[in-house]
Amino acid sequence: MKRHPLERIVRPQAMVLDVCCGPKGMWFDKRDQRAVFMDKRRETHVDVYPCGTKTNVIDPDLLGDFTNIQFPDNSFRLVVFDPPHIEQDSVSQITKKYGSLSGDWREMLRAGFAECFRVLEPGGVLIFKWNDCRFPVKDILALTPEKPLFGHKSGKKMGTHWITFMRSNG
């Protein structure tokens, strides 16, 4: 049986795919063996703040674009989708750390949702994170035909939404 070319990257216990991991800021263990970390860039940024410096390392297991995920259908039990949520206007510390939206970004996010659901196993879970500082979450959720199960707002201004989807078994 021919092996998929990405099998050498996926650890046998990997059940989770983070499709735009950035500096892995939400992860307790940035090297968690249960996950495959993907991003379209590999970079290091040193940000200077009044209270000191912070080094942000973007070092995914796999370089890739969330609009064209290079794994077969039904590959993961859980997918994490935390795409950039700011249009590229300048090279700020935020866009260096998390990336930015550009071009027809609505179509990009639509394709990203479709790819995330494609690589999920039937019954698998998608965790979607969105900050609606620029674009309301209701407009972003309209980019997928999938219906969320539940969500939670967090952050100082309650602008970050954590939304959970479950892929149908069909």
C-alpha positions in Angstrom: 0.0 0.0 0.0 1.4 3.4 -1.0 2.0 5.8 1.9 0.8 9.4 1.9 3.8 11.7 1.6 2.9 13.5 4.8 2.8 10.4 6.9 6.4 11.0 8.0 5.3 14.3 9.6 2.3 12.9 11.4 3.1 11.2 14.6 1.1 8.0 15.2 -0.7 9.6 18.1 -1.5 12.9 16.3 -5.3 13.4 16.3 -5.3 17.2 16.1 -4.4 19.6 13.3 -3.9 23.3 14.0 -4.1 24.8 10.5 -2.7 28.2 11.2 -0.8 27.8 14.5 1.3 31.0 14.4 3.3 31.2 17.6 1.1 28.5 19.3 -0.1 31.0 21.9 -3.2 29.1 23.0 -1.3 25.8 23.4 -0.2 24.7 26.9 2.4 22.5 25.3 3.8 24.0 22.1 5.3 20.6 21.2 2.3 18.5 22.0 2.7 15.1 20.3 -1.0 14.7 19.8 -1.1 17.6 17.4 0.3 18.6 14.0 1.1 22.3 13.7 0.7 23.9 10.3 1.2 27.5 9.1 2.2 29.1 5.9 5.2 30.8 7.4 8.3 30.0 9.5 9.6 33.2 11.2 10.9 34.7 14.4 10.0 38.2 15.5 11.3 40.1 18.5 8.8 42.7 19.7 9.8 45.5 22.0 7.4 46.7 24.6 7.8 49.3 27.4 8.0 46.4 29.9 10.6 44.4 27.9 10.9 42.3 24.8 9.0 39.2 23.7 10.3 36.7 21.1 7.5 35.1 19.0 8.6 32.0 17.2 6.4 30.7 14.3 7.8 27.2 13.7 5.2 24.8 12.5 5.7 21.1 11.8 4.4 21.6 8.3 4.4 24.6 6.0 1.1 24.8 4.3 -2.0 26.9 3.5 -5.3 26.3 5.3 -7.1 26.7 1.9 -5.3 23.7 0.5 -4.6 21.2 3.4 -2.3 18.5 2.2 -3.9 15.7 4.2 -6.4 13.1 3.0 -10.1 13.3 3.9 -11.1 12.2 7.4 -7.6 12.5 8.8 -8.1 14.2 12.2 -10.5 14.0 15.2 -10.1 17.7 16.0 -9.1 20.7 13.9 -8.2 24.1 15.3 -8.9 27.1 13.0 -7.7 30.4 14.3 -7.1 32.4 11.1 -5.9 36.0 10.9 -8.7 38.5 11.5 -7.1 41.8 10.5 -6.7 43.1 6.9 -3.2 43.8 6.0 -2.7 47.6 6.3 0.8 47.8 7.7 3.4 45.5 9.3 2.3 45.9 12.9 3.3 43.7 15.8 -0.1 42.0 15.7 0.1 41.2 12.0 3.7 39.9 12.4 2.6 37.6 15.2 -0.8 36.4 13.8 -0.7 37.2 10.1 -3.2 39.2 8.1 -6.0 38.9 5.6 -5.4 40.0 2.1 -7.0 39.7 -1.4 -10.4 38.1 -1.5 -10.1 37.0 2.1 -13.8 36.1 2.4 -13.3 33.4 -0.3 -10.0 32.5 1.5 -11.9 31.9 4.8 -14.7 30.1 2.9 -12.1 27.7 1.4 -10.5 27.3 4.8 -13.7 26.2 6.5 -14.3 23.7 3.7 -10.8 22.3 4.0 -11.0 22.0 7.8 -14.3 20.1 7.5 -12.8 17.9 4.7 -9.9 16.7 6.9 -12.1 16.1 9.9 -13.3 12.5 10.6 -17.1 12.1 10.6 -18.2 13.2 14.1 -14.9 15.2 14.5 -14.8 18.6 16.1 -13.7 22.0 14.7 -12.7 24.7 17.2 -12.9 28.1 15.5 -11.5 31.2 17.1 -12.3 34.7 15.8 -11.9 38.2 17.1 -14.5 40.5 15.8 -12.6 43.7 16.2 -12.9 44.4 12.5 -15.4 41.9 11.1 -18.4 40.6 13.1 -18.4 36.9 13.8 -21.9 36.6 12.3 -20.5 37.7 8.9 -17.7 35.2 9.2 -19.9 32.3 10.2 -22.0 33.0 7.0 -19.0 31.8 5.0 -19.6 28.2 5.9 -22.8 26.1 5.5 -21.9 24.2 8.7 -23.8 25.1 11.8 -22.0 25.8 15.1 -22.9 23.8 18.2 -21.9 26.4 20.9 -19.5 29.1 21.6 -18.1 31.5 24.2 -16.9 35.1 24.2 -13.8 36.0 26.0 -11.2 38.8 26.4 -11.3 42.2 28.1 -13.9 43.5 25.6 -15.5 40.1 25.0 -14.5 40.4 21.3 -12.9 36.9 20.9 -15.3 34.1 20.1 -14.5 30.4 20.6 -16.9 28.4 18.5 -17.3 24.7 18.3 -18.6 22.7 15.3 -19.1 19.0 14.9 -18.9 17.4 11.5 -21.9 15.3 10.6 -21.5 11.5 10.3 -22.7 11.6 6.7 
